[in-house]
Amino acid sequence: MKTLLTSLTAAMAIIGATSAAKAEPKQTLMPDSEQGRAFMEQFGFSQAVIHNGTVYLSGVIAGPTPEGMTDEESYARTFTYLGTILKRAGSSWDDVVDITTYHVDIDQSMPPLAAAKNRFVKAPFPAWTAIDVDRLYTPDGLVEIKITARLTPKGKEPAE
């Protein structure tokens, strides 16, 4: 009987914790620029969503490499931008748990993208899925990068 009561108490605690987690409202981040905000509102999505200690970034598209810049430098610029979103959300590159990338030419983009990513993402490495696609939302887009991270633990300053 005592074992049954202990099991029931544990089950009720789990149910209560699950209900509390569902009740926690999500937070959203939108771009500071009016143009960026208007675009996201038009299509109904956020730059990032924070819920239950997890940060979900919407995909960011890297376009053609600007003149005078290498592909790696161009991708690094995209990772720098993603880092600003992580920081605004209360996270950092150290907190990234998953990266998903979509490539219109995976053979061409993977080496410079990986080199750029490695400037920001250090061991222990997150999960990473790279997917080859026909095209991205922006017709001249080369790679789209989507990130999931945890919030930086309390008492630890988010890394730059």
MDAnalysis code that builds the backbone (N, CA, C; Angstrom):
import MDAnalysis as mda
import numpy as np

u = mda.Universe.empty(480, n_residues=160, atom_resindex=np.repeat(np.arange(160), 3), trajectory=True)
u.add_TopologyAttr("name", ["N", "CA", "C"] * 160)
u.add_TopologyAttr("resid", np.arange(1, 161))
u.add_TopologyAttr("resname", ["MET", "LYS", "THR", "LEU", "LEU", "THR", "SER", "LEU", "THR", "ALA", "ALA", "MET", "ALA", "ILE", "ILE", "GLY", "ALA", "THR", "SER", "ALA", "ALA", "LYS", "ALA", "GLU", "PRO", "LYS", "GLN", "THR", "LEU", "MET", "PRO", "ASP", "SER", "GLU", "GLN", "GLY", "ARG", "ALA", "PHE", "MET", "GLU", "GLN", "PHE", "GLY", "PHE", "SER", "GLN", "ALA", "VAL", "ILE", "HIS", "ASN", "GLY", "THR", "VAL", "TYR", "LEU", "SER", "GLY", "VAL", "ILE", "ALA", "GLY", "PRO", "THR", "PRO", "GLU", "GLY", "MET", "THR", "ASP", "GLU", "GLU", "SER", "TYR", "ALA", "ARG", "THR", "PHE", "THR", "TYR", "LEU", "GLY", "THR", "ILE", "LEU", "LYS", "ARG", "ALA", "GLY", "SER", "SER", "TRP", "ASP", "ASP", "VAL", "VAL", "ASP", "ILE", "THR", "THR", "TYR", "HIS", "VAL", "ASP", "ILE", "ASP", "GLN", "SER", "MET", "PRO", "PRO", "LEU", "ALA", "ALA", "ALA", "LYS", "ASN", "ARG", "PHE", "VAL", "LYS", "ALA", "PRO", "PHE", "PRO", "ALA", "TRP", "THR", "ALA", "ILE", "ASP", "VAL", "ASP", "ARG", "LEU", "TYR", "THR", "PRO", "ASP", "GLY", "LEU", "VAL", "GLU", "ILE", "LYS", "ILE", "THR", "ALA", "ARG", "LEU", "THR", "PRO", "LYS", "GLY", "LYS", "GLU", "PRO", "ALA", "GLU"])
u.atoms.positions = np.array([
    [0.833, -1.193, 0.000],
    [0.000, 0.000, 0.000],
    [0.876, 1.254, 0.000],
    [1.960, 1.197, 0.826],
    [2.858, 2.341, 0.908],
    [3.500, 2.617, -0.454],
    [3.888, 1.555, -1.181],
    [4.479, 1.703, -2.509],
    [3.478, 2.328, -3.471],
    [2.219, 1.909, -3.395],
    [1.175, 2.465, -4.240],
    [0.990, 3.944, -3.956],
    [0.965, 4.349, -2.694],
    [0.821, 5.764, -2.335],
    [2.017, 6.582, -2.814],
    [3.215, 6.028, -2.695],
    [4.413, 6.718, -3.170],
    [4.344, 6.912, -4.679],
    [3.919, 5.882, -5.407],
    [3.792, 5.976, -6.860],
    [2.744, 6.997, -7.264],
    [1.609, 6.993, -6.570],
    [0.557, 7.961, -6.865],
    [1.012, 9.387, -6.578],
    [1.725, 9.585, -5.488],
    [2.244, 10.911, -5.151],
    [3.220, 11.392, -6.220],
    [4.103, 10.503, -6.670],
    [5.063, 10.856, -7.719],
    [4.343, 11.193, -9.018],
    [3.342, 10.415, -9.367],
    [2.580, 10.666, -10.588],
    [1.871, 12.015, -10.522],
    [1.296, 12.330, -9.373],
    [0.602, 13.615, -9.213],
    [1.597, 14.785, -9.318],
    [2.796, 14.603, -8.801],
    [3.826, 15.645, -8.884],
    [4.214, 15.879, -10.341],
    [4.348, 14.809, -11.103],
    [4.689, 14.931, -12.525],
    [3.567, 15.630, -13.275],
    [2.335, 15.253, -13.022],
    [1.184, 15.889, -13.675],
    [1.127, 17.368, -13.315],
    [1.354, 17.689, -12.062],
    [1.352, 19.089, -11.630],
    [2.447, 19.885, -12.293],
    [3.644, 19.315, -12.416],
    [4.764, 20.011, -13.063],
    [4.477, 20.217, -14.540],
    [3.873, 19.220, -15.179],
    [3.532, 19.341, -16.591],
    [2.488, 20.433, -16.790],
    [1.492, 20.500, -15.932],
    [0.462, 21.537, -16.047],
    [1.057, 22.917, -15.832],
    [1.973, 23.059, -14.880],
    [2.612, 24.359, -14.627],
    [3.438, 24.775, -15.831],
    [4.137, 23.830, -16.463],
    [4.954, 24.152, -17.630],
    [4.074, 24.622, -18.791],
    [2.940, 23.965, -18.976],
    [2.044, 24.370, -20.051],
    [1.448, 25.740, -19.786],
    [1.295, 26.099, -18.529],
    [0.694, 27.375, -18.171],
    [1.664, 28.534, -18.348],
    [2.979, 28.257, -18.367],
    [3.964, 29.321, -18.529],
    [3.809, 29.946, -19.913],
    [3.617, 31.264, -19.973],
    [3.437, 31.888, -21.284],
    [4.755, 31.945, -22.059],
    [4.644, 31.842, -23.359],
    [5.845, 31.969, -24.181],
    [6.151, 33.447, -24.369],
    [7.412, 33.745, -24.549],
    [7.847, 35.101, -24.861],
    [8.302, 35.103, -26.311],
    [8.123, 36.217, -26.989],
    [8.588, 36.304, -28.368],
    [9.508, 37.503, -28.537],
    [10.435, 37.373, -29.456],
    [11.315, 38.474, -29.842],
    [11.001, 38.850, -31.272],
    [10.984, 40.146, -31.512],
    [10.781, 40.667, -32.858],
    [11.968, 41.567, -33.198],
    [12.234, 41.788, -34.473],
    [13.344, 42.666, -34.859],
    [13.104, 44.098, -34.385],
    [14.199, 44.815, -34.180],
    [14.099, 46.224, -33.808],
    [13.651, 47.084, -34.985],
    [14.030, 46.676, -36.197],
    [13.695, 47.491, -37.369],
    [12.212, 47.370, -37.710],
    [11.619, 48.485, -38.112],
    [10.198, 48.480, -38.506],
    [9.960, 47.559, -39.690],
    [10.889, 47.566, -40.659],
    [10.747, 46.744, -41.854],
    [10.779, 45.251, -41.498],
    [11.728, 44.864, -40.639],
    [11.823, 43.462, -40.218],
    [10.606, 43.015, -39.446],
    [10.140, 43.880, -38.545],
    [8.946, 43.563, -37.761],
    [7.724, 43.428, -38.675],
    [7.567, 44.347, -39.621],
    [6.417, 44.310, -40.535],
    [6.417, 43.014, -41.351],
    [7.607, 42.594, -41.821],
    [7.705, 41.358, -42.592],
    [7.236, 40.165, -41.755],
    [7.729, 40.083, -40.517],
    [7.367, 38.950, -39.670],
    [5.895, 38.977, -39.278],
    [5.367, 40.157, -39.036],
    [3.939, 40.261, -38.719],
    [3.082, 39.892, -39.923],
    [3.532, 40.261, -41.121],
    [2.785, 39.921, -42.333],
    [2.627, 38.409, -42.473],
    [3.700, 37.665, -42.178],
    [3.658, 36.218, -42.338],
    [3.361, 35.476, -41.029],
    [3.272, 36.219, -39.916],
    [2.862, 35.622, -38.647],
    [3.899, 34.753, -37.973],
    [5.120, 35.272, -37.835],
    [6.130, 34.529, -37.077],
    [7.028, 35.499, -36.325],
    [7.773, 34.949, -35.363],
    [8.664, 35.738, -34.516],
    [10.113, 35.440, -34.845],
    [10.968, 36.381, -34.482],
    [12.406, 36.183, -34.646],
    [12.863, 35.026, -33.748],
    [12.300, 34.980, -32.552],
    [12.604, 33.893, -31.614],
    [11.449, 33.740, -30.639],
    [11.314, 32.530, -30.106],
    [10.332, 32.235, -29.070],
    [11.094, 31.622, -27.898],
    [10.768, 32.083, -26.694],
    [11.375, 31.555, -25.474],
    [10.256, 30.889, -24.683],
    [10.445, 29.599, -24.368],
    [9.419, 28.866, -23.620],
    [10.067, 27.741, -22.833],
    [9.716, 27.661, -21.556],
    [10.199, 26.589, -20.676],
    [11.720, 26.436, -20.721],
    [12.441, 27.556, -20.715],
    [13.891, 27.502, -20.669],
    [14.575, 27.209, -21.983],
    [13.807, 27.189, -23.068],
    [14.360, 26.911, -24.389],
    [14.119, 28.094, -25.310],
    [15.114, 28.391, -26.137],
    [15.036, 29.482, -27.110],
    [14.993, 28.854, -28.498],
    [13.971, 29.200, -29.261],
    [13.794, 28.696, -30.623],
    [13.949, 29.878, -31.575],
    [15.004, 29.893, -32.376],
    [15.203, 30.955, -33.354],
    [14.602, 30.544, -34.686],
    [13.911, 31.475, -35.328],
    [13.460, 31.234, -36.696],
    [14.681, 31.184, -37.600],
    [14.533, 30.555, -38.731],
    [15.640, 30.457, -39.673],
    [16.064, 31.820, -40.192],
    [17.365, 31.973, -40.386],
    [17.943, 33.184, -40.966],
    [18.641, 32.773, -42.256],
    [18.331, 33.490, -43.331],
    [18.864, 33.153, -44.649],
    [20.133, 33.946, -44.938],
    [21.163, 33.229, -45.383],
    [22.403, 33.846, -45.865],
    [22.308, 33.894, -47.385],
    [22.493, 35.084, -47.928],
    [22.392, 35.260, -49.375],
    [23.747, 35.212, -50.051],
    [23.811, 35.741, -51.255],
    [25.069, 35.737, -52.005],
    [26.171, 36.483, -51.248],
    [27.391, 36.027, -51.424],
    [28.536, 36.646, -50.767],
    [28.795, 38.030, -51.357],
    [28.842, 39.055, -50.496],
    [29.132, 40.406, -50.985],
    [30.530, 40.478, -51.620],
    [30.673, 41.362, -52.573],
    [31.958, 41.551, -53.249],
    [33.028, 41.938, -52.230],
    [34.204, 41.351, -52.381],
    [35.313, 41.640, -51.481],
    [35.312, 40.811, -50.206],
    [34.388, 39.880, -50.103],
    [34.268, 39.050, -48.901],
    [34.320, 37.583, -49.333],
    [34.917, 36.734, -48.520],
    [34.910, 35.298, -48.819],
    [33.574, 34.707, -48.376],
    [33.282, 33.506, -48.860],
    [32.054, 32.829, -48.434],
    [32.067, 32.620, -46.917],
    [33.222, 32.223, -46.366],
    [33.317, 32.009, -44.927],
    [33.025, 33.303, -44.161],
    [33.559, 34.421, -44.615],
    [33.304, 35.708, -43.955],
    [31.827, 36.084, -44.025],
    [31.219, 35.812, -45.163],
    [29.800, 36.105, -45.328],
    [28.953, 35.264, -44.363],
    [29.256, 33.976, -44.260],
    [28.525, 33.123, -43.323],
    [28.802, 33.536, -41.874],
    [30.035, 33.943, -41.592],
    [30.367, 34.411, -40.241],
    [29.526, 35.629, -39.881],
    [29.263, 36.482, -40.840],
    [28.396, 37.652, -40.603],
    [26.996, 37.193, -40.205],
    [26.501, 36.139, -40.826],
    [25.190, 35.593, -40.472],
    [25.219, 35.014, -39.058],
    [26.293, 34.306, -38.708],
    [26.409, 33.771, -37.351],
    [26.519, 34.887, -36.312],
    [27.164, 35.982, -36.666],
    [27.233, 37.137, -35.753],
    [25.827, 37.667, -35.489],
    [25.028, 37.784, -36.535],
    [23.639, 38.236, -36.397],
    [22.844, 37.262, -35.519],
    [22.990, 35.966, -35.759],
    [22.298, 34.970, -34.933],
    [22.722, 35.103, -33.469],
    [23.989, 35.390, -33.241],
    [24.486, 35.583, -31.883],
    [23.820, 36.752, -31.170],
    [23.497, 37.818, -31.924],
    [22.805, 38.956, -31.301],
    [21.396, 38.571, -30.882],
    [20.750, 37.723, -31.658],
    [19.405, 37.258, -31.296],
    [19.492, 36.372, -30.049],
    [20.459, 35.447, -30.035],
    [20.640, 34.598, -28.856],
    [20.845, 35.447, -27.607],
    [21.693, 36.448, -27.702],
    [21.982, 37.304, -26.547],
    [20.729, 38.039, -26.079],
    [19.960, 38.603, -27.016],
    [18.713, 39.290, -26.649],
    [17.749, 38.348, -25.950],
    [17.811, 37.073, -26.303],
    [16.904, 36.079, -25.720],
    [17.404, 35.567, -24.367],
    [18.636, 35.919, -23.977],
    [19.175, 35.430, -22.712],
    [19.951, 34.136, -22.864],
    [20.521, 33.938, -24.047],
    [21.238, 32.719, -24.359],
    [22.579, 33.076, -24.991],
    [23.314, 32.045, -25.406],
    [24.615, 32.265, -26.046],
    [24.961, 31.065, -26.912],
    [26.076, 31.174, -27.615],
    [26.531, 30.046, -28.431],
    [26.845, 28.831, -27.558],
    [27.272, 29.056, -26.318],
    [27.553, 27.931, -25.409],
    [26.291, 27.153, -25.060],
    [25.126, 27.764, -25.253],
    [23.859, 27.149, -24.869],
    [23.127, 26.484, -26.032],
    [23.686, 26.556, -27.229],
    [23.032, 25.978, -28.407],
    [23.031, 24.456, -28.301],
    [21.848, 23.869, -28.490],
    [21.715, 22.409, -28.421],
    [21.440, 21.774, -29.785],
    [20.955, 22.592, -30.742],
    [20.618, 22.044, -32.057],
    [20.739, 23.124, -33.119],
    [21.337, 22.749, -34.239],
    [21.413, 23.619, -35.419],
    [20.852, 22.821, -36.587],
    [19.986, 23.451, -37.356],
    [19.508, 22.855, -38.599],
    [19.828, 23.837, -39.713],
    [20.478, 23.350, -40.761],
    [20.804, 24.206, -41.897],
    [20.185, 23.619, -43.162],
    [19.722, 24.509, -44.008],
    [19.119, 24.141, -45.291],
    [19.989, 24.765, -46.379],
    [20.428, 23.965, -47.336],
    [21.395, 24.387, -48.349],
    [20.824, 24.198, -49.750],
    [20.956, 25.210, -50.612],
    [20.539, 25.021, -51.997],
    [21.644, 24.328, -52.806],
    [22.881, 24.357, -52.317],
    [23.988, 23.602, -52.911],
    [24.894, 23.158, -51.762],
    [24.557, 22.034, -51.168],
    [25.235, 21.595, -49.948],
    [26.729, 21.362, -50.168],
    [27.123, 20.847, -51.337],
    [28.546, 20.601, -51.595],
    [29.340, 21.908, -51.627],
    [28.751, 22.938, -52.178],
    [29.410, 24.246, -52.284],
    [29.439, 24.982, -50.939],
    [28.335, 24.953, -50.223],
    [28.211, 25.791, -49.023],
    [28.740, 25.162, -47.742],
    [28.797, 23.843, -47.680],
    [29.145, 23.191, -46.409],
    [30.545, 23.534, -45.896],
    [31.603, 23.465, -46.697],
    [32.934, 23.774, -46.140],
    [33.058, 25.198, -45.569],
    [32.672, 26.257, -46.304],
    [32.810, 27.589, -45.697],
    [31.823, 27.828, -44.559],
    [30.634, 27.215, -44.621],
    [29.672, 27.371, -43.535],
    [30.202, 26.711, -42.262],
    [30.740, 25.506, -42.384],
    [31.291, 24.810, -41.216],
    [32.453, 25.600, -40.613],
    [33.300, 26.172, -41.455],
    [34.422, 26.967, -40.956],
    [33.918, 28.192, -40.202],
    [32.897, 28.844, -40.734],
    [32.317, 30.011, -40.053],
    [31.653, 29.597, -38.747],
    [30.889, 28.513, -38.782],
    [30.215, 28.025, -37.570],
    [31.228, 27.730, -36.477],
    [32.348, 27.150, -36.847],
    [33.355, 26.767, -35.860],
    [34.023, 27.962, -35.191],
    [33.860, 29.147, -35.735],
    [34.340, 30.356, -35.063],
    [33.477, 30.668, -33.832],
    [32.239, 30.213, -33.857],
    [31.258, 30.551, -32.817],
    [30.905, 29.372, -31.922],
    [30.788, 28.199, -32.492],
    [30.319, 27.002, -31.780],
    [31.518, 26.145, -31.404],
    [31.699, 25.950, -30.109],
    [32.839, 25.175, -29.588],
    [32.324, 23.917, -28.887],
    [33.234, 22.973, -28.655],
    [32.885, 21.734, -27.947],
    [32.463, 22.065, -26.511],
    [31.532, 21.304, -25.970],
    [30.835, 20.170, -26.568],
    [29.825, 20.663, -27.623],
    [29.879, 20.039, -28.782],
    [29.112, 20.499, -29.926],
    [27.630, 20.148, -29.832],
    [26.784, 21.001, -30.405],
    [25.349, 20.687, -30.463],
    [25.066, 19.667, -31.558],
    [23.846, 19.196, -31.584],
    [23.390, 18.378, -32.715],
    [23.331, 19.293, -33.941],
    [23.540, 18.729, -35.123],
    [23.489, 19.533, -36.352],
    [22.946, 18.665, -37.476],
    [21.897, 19.143, -38.113],
    [21.325, 18.473, -39.279],
    [21.443, 19.419, -40.459],
    [22.032, 18.956, -41.559],
    [22.190, 19.749, -42.781],
    [21.343, 19.098, -43.873],
    [20.483, 19.904, -44.490],
    [19.516, 19.387, -45.456],
    [19.667, 20.130, -46.774],
    [19.761, 19.395, -47.869],
    [19.839, 19.985, -49.200],
    [18.414, 20.225, -49.702],
    [18.142, 21.441, -50.176],
    [16.801, 21.808, -50.648],
    [16.890, 22.431, -52.046],
    [15.751, 22.524, -52.709],
    [15.713, 23.128, -54.044],
    [15.888, 24.637, -54.001],
    [15.224, 25.286, -53.038],
    [15.363, 26.734, -52.889],
    [14.847, 27.149, -51.529],
    [15.178, 28.395, -51.169],
    [14.732, 28.973, -49.906],
    [13.702, 30.053, -50.206],
    [13.125, 30.645, -49.162],
    [12.115, 31.684, -49.361],
    [12.665, 32.817, -50.224],
    [13.870, 33.285, -49.905],
    [14.519, 34.317, -50.715],
    [15.144, 33.619, -51.916],
    [14.752, 33.970, -53.147],
    [15.233, 33.249, -54.328],
    [16.758, 33.165, -54.450],
    [17.481, 34.186, -53.959],
    [18.940, 34.148, -54.053],
    [19.591, 33.629, -52.770],
    [18.782, 33.119, -51.840],
    [19.311, 32.569, -50.591],
    [20.126, 31.318, -50.841],
    [21.224, 31.195, -50.105],
    [22.103, 30.038, -50.266],
    [21.950, 29.024, -49.133],
    [21.821, 29.534, -47.903],
    [21.713, 28.683, -46.719],
    [20.747, 29.339, -45.752],
    [19.927, 28.542, -45.098],
    [19.090, 29.027, -43.997],
    [19.536, 28.295, -42.740],
    [19.701, 29.059, -41.647],
    [20.210, 28.515, -40.388],
    [19.155, 28.685, -39.308],
    [18.777, 27.586, -38.676],
    [17.774, 27.572, -37.608],
    [18.432, 27.013, -36.352],
    [18.188, 27.655, -35.211],
    [18.885, 27.288, -33.975],
    [17.905, 27.080, -32.825],
    [18.217, 26.092, -31.983],
    [17.525, 25.887, -30.715],
    [18.591, 25.912, -29.621],
    [18.302, 26.657, -28.548],
    [19.261, 26.786, -27.446],
    [18.514, 26.783, -26.122],
    [19.247, 26.542, -25.067],
    [18.673, 26.694, -23.734],
    [18.949, 28.124, -23.281],
    [18.209, 28.582, -22.299],
    [18.542, 29.852, -21.677],
    [19.844, 29.658, -20.904],
    [20.675, 30.676, -20.868],
    [21.905, 30.588, -20.088],
    [21.519, 30.379, -18.626],
    [22.108, 29.366, -17.967],
    [21.768, 29.101, -16.567],
    [21.979, 30.340, -15.684],
    [21.122, 30.473, -14.674],
    [21.211, 31.596, -13.724],
    [22.605, 31.646, -13.121],
    [23.112, 32.873, -12.965],
    [24.412, 33.064, -12.357],
    [25.567, 32.917, -13.331],
    [25.283, 32.549, -14.574],
    [26.322, 32.431, -15.581],
    [26.039, 33.469, -16.657],
    [27.011, 34.282, -16.956],
    [26.864, 35.328, -17.956],
    [26.878, 34.713, -19.357],
    [25.914, 35.110, -20.237],
    [25.954, 34.582, -21.608],
    [27.281, 34.922, -22.280],
    [27.882, 33.947, -22.962],
    [29.130, 34.173, -23.690],
    [28.861, 35.000, -24.932],
    [29.840, 35.748, -25.356],
    [29.710, 36.578, -26.564],
    [29.775, 35.727, -27.801],
])
